[in-house]
Amino acid sequence: MALYLIGDLQGCDSALARLLDALAFSPSRDTLYLLGDLVNRGPESLRVLRRLQALDGAAHCLLGNHDLHLLAVAHGVRGPGRTDTLTDVLDAPDRHALMDWLRQQALALQLKVAGNTVLMVHAGVLPDWTATDTLRLAAEVHEALRGPHYLEFLRDMYGSTPVQWDAALAGADRLRVIVNALTRMRFCDAQGRMEFHHSGGLDQAPAGYMPWFDVPGRRTAQDTLVFGHWSTLGALNRRDVVSMDSGCVWGGCLSALRLDPLQAVGPLQWTIHHVQCDAAQSPRKS
């Protein structure tokens, strides 16, 4: 029995198949947690979605910015981007069933292992949020995306403002801040104001900003946060934060973090496994 947390697939089903073989993954015994950006940029988005849907309760998926974009394009509220590789999904005979399945996926998940909290998001968590806050706010987005007015939510989710969380926010502005933090954020300042123009590594932080996980006083500092999204970050494997987007679609690896749910109470332990991806695109931001 094992729990596997897997970084951004971005339509690389062949790499996922090789990784699952290398892990000797068994859906009757093990559980997968996919950290978002299941689709786009790579060549096999349709195969990824069908594989994960078929795994049913053995696979739990987070939504990333590319997955939300697919939903918006598929439902006609946004046109496809110049670099999108979503045609196979949009033309599939089971497209509507796949989109209904995708809408049911989460924006944040939590595990309790050996007395430790493991919080999973696609991109980041604002410094003012606790793990409980993060799950509660993600649930607000879940409700909007799963509800009868989801097309209105998809139309309103695009944009980079407001840049800062305020509990008094309401309506589309409130949901947009939550979505942007959980699926797009890399850098923010000491007051939790997000910045979306820079996507480089730690040495390319814009003036006055820092990685979201290094903001002093971050309220999730005692938890272990596992996230994807930031392929230019490089290896980050700390007690409090682990980055799992190792740039599969850009010629890097697909990575899985393995947790043992039967580990005795104590400091959390994990191992990370990699397989090389053979569907490399030209290097660019994720």
C-alpha positions, 0 to 999 in steps of 0.5 A, spaced: 500 500 500 502 506 497 500 513 496 503 517 490 503 524 489 505 526 481 507 532 478 504 536 472 503 531 466 501 536 461 498 531 456 504 526 457 501 519 458 506 515 455 511 518 461 505 516 466 505 509 463 512 508 464 512 511 471 506 507 473 510 501 471 516 503 474 512 504 481 509 497 480 502 501 481 496 497 483 489 500 483 487 495 487 492 497 493 495 504 491 492 511 490 495 516 486 494 524 487 495 528 481 497 535 482 494 538 476 495 541 469 493 534 467 493 536 460 495 541 454 502 542 451 504 535 451 501 530 445 496 525 449 491 529 453 485 525 451 489 519 453 491 522 460 484 524 461 481 517 459 486 513 463 485 517 470 477 517 469 478 509 468 482 509 475 476 511 478 477 511 486 484 509 485 486 516 482 484 523 485 486 529 481 487 537 482 485 542 477 491 546 475 490 552 470 491 548 464 485 544 466 481 550 468 483 553 461 480 546 457 474 547 461 473 554 459 475 552 451 470 546 451 464 550 454 465 555 449 467 561 454 474 562 451 477 561 445 483 556 444 490 559 445 496 559 440 500 553 443 494 549 446 494 542 444 487 540 446 484 538 439 484 531 441 480 532 447 475 537 443 474 532 438 473 526 442 466 522 442 466 522 449 468 529 450 462 531 454 463 525 459 470 527 460 468 535 461 463 533 466 468 528 470 474 534 470 469 539 473 468 534 479 476 534 481 478 538 487 483 544 487 486 542 494 486 536 498 489 534 504 492 527 507 494 525 514 500 521 514 503 519 521 500 525 525 503 529 519 498 534 515 500 533 507 496 539 503 496 538 496 495 544 491 497 545 484 501 552 485 501 555 492 497 557 498 497 565 500 501 566 507 495 568 510 491 562 509 492 556 514 491 549 511 483 549 514 482 556 510 485 553 504 481 547 504 475 551 505 476 556 500 478 551 495 471 548 496 467 555 494 470 554 488 468 547 487 461 549 489 461 554 483 464 549 478 460 543 480 454 547 480 448 549 475 452 556 474 459 554 472 459 557 465 458 564 469 464 562 473 468 560 467 467 566 464 469 570 470 475 566 472 480 569 467 484 576 470 489 577 475 486 582 479 485 583 485 492 581 487 491 580 494 486 576 499 481 580 503 476 576 507 470 581 505 471 579 497 465 577 494 462 574 488 467 573 482 473 577 485 473 572 491 473 566 487 478 569 482 483 570 487 482 563 490 483 560 483 489 565 482 493 563 488 491 555 488 493 555 480 497 560 478 501 563 483 509 563 484 511 570 487 508 574 492 510 580 497 510 580 504 503 582 504 501 577 500 500 581 494 501 576 488 505 577 481 503 573 475 508 576 470 515 572 472 515 565 471 523 564 472 527 560 478 528 563 485 534 567 482 529 571 478 524 574 483 521 581 481 524 586 486 520 586 492 517 579 491 519 572 493 517 565 492 510 564 496 513 559 500 518 563 503 514 569 506 515 570 513 510 568 518 506 563 512 501 560 516 502 553 513 509 553 515 508 547 520 505 543 514 508 539 508 505 542 502 506 539 495 505 542 489 506 543 481 506 548 476 513 551 477 517 547 472 523 552 472 524 552 480 528 546 480 529 541 485 525 543 492 525 538 497 524 541 504 520 539 510 515 544 509 515 544 501 516 539 496 515 541 488 513 536 483 513 539 477 520 537 474 518 539 467 516 533 463 513 536 457 519 541 456 524 535 456 525 533 463 522 528 468 515 526 470 516 525 478 512 521 483 513 522 491 511 516 495 508 516 502 507 510 506 500 511 510 502 505 515 508 509 517 509 510 524 507 517 528 513 521 527 517 526 522 514 525 515 518 520 510 518 520 503 521 518 497 521 521 490 521 517 483 523 519 476 522 517 469 524 521 463 519 524 458 520 523 451 515 528 448 519 534 450 517 541 447 521 547 446 523 550 453 518 555 456 514 556 462 508 552 464 
